[in-house]
Amino acid sequence: MVNIGTRISELELRNPTILASGILGETSGSIRRVASHGAGAIVTKSIGMEPREGYPNPTAVEIDCGILNSMGLPNPGIEEFKKEIDEIDEIDIPVMGSIFGKDEEEFAFLAKRMEEYGLDAIELNLSCPHARGYGLEIGSSPDVVREVVREVRKKVSIPVFPKLSANAGDIVEIGKAAEEGGADGVVAINSLRAMKIDIHLKKPILYNRVGGYSGKGIKPVAVRCVYELSRELDIPVIGVGGVETWEDAVEYILAGACAVQIGSAVYYRGLSVFAEICEGIKRWMKENGFESIEDFRGVALK
């Protein structure tokens, strides 16, 4: 595996598509499949200290312009997850380990473990909208975000990317706190807190009632967040939310994103979506006279 910190510029030039956390990123087999289908980098499923089964069904429902899910952060736990990472040594694209914890000590411990396992970077899931005891409680406080990033930064030498949420008040304030804590970049945005009610049963559909809304419907919110963060921060911004086509990816890059993460589109369009988006970006660049992504990244900011 290669280091995303030393190759972020090459990643931008070569392939700006990244598998988002929570989609096919838990087993070595699924990670290898994504890598073989043209993704520029991969983010693993969010991993915690101990194994979690997550919530009982129903945990997901397809809604207008997206998916609503409340999985409850199911995962095998950090120690068991090592078995999966040990089997992906042949992958030649960056793999970022997504982690969640209840405080800065847990985040720092998990980050160190991921570094020891050989992963290339860390994504801090600071803003899960549906997991009790984690997520928004952490990601909505600038002071807490700054401290979590600072503690993780002390423990690891690989790049650290906090994932931010539009649910958490002023996302620029949170982004600045992450930057002050030593983040190498930020990811924006996590899914939006939402719910759906069954009018026949007259009750919420999801077991947890509230879930995270992802997909095409959140893209305008995410693009706005990327635009605002790119304008105010001096560190890279990775855009995520509703990226289904090359046009979506170009829009994010024009707003300042250095790369885009793709999640729900894998469900809708399959793993070919990575190569299709890359080919579309290349065609658009040629038509517009751009030789690299850096030539048009953030043009809308000007």
Secondary structure, 3 states (H helix, E strand, C coil): CCCCCCCHHHHHHHCCEEECCCCCCCCHHHHHHHHHCCCCEEECCCECCCCECCCCCCCEEEECCEEEECCCCCECCHHHHHHHHCCCCCCCCCEEEEECCCCHHHHHHHHHHHHHCCCCEEEEECCCCCCCCCCHHHHCCHHHHHHHHHHHHHHCCCCEEEEECCCCCCHHHHHHHHHHHCCCCEEECCCEEECCEECCCCEECCCCCCEEEECHHHHHHHHHHHHHHHHHCCCCEEEECCCCCHHHHHHHHHCCCCEEEECHHHHHHCCCHHHHHHHHHHHHHHHHCCCCHHHCCCHHHC
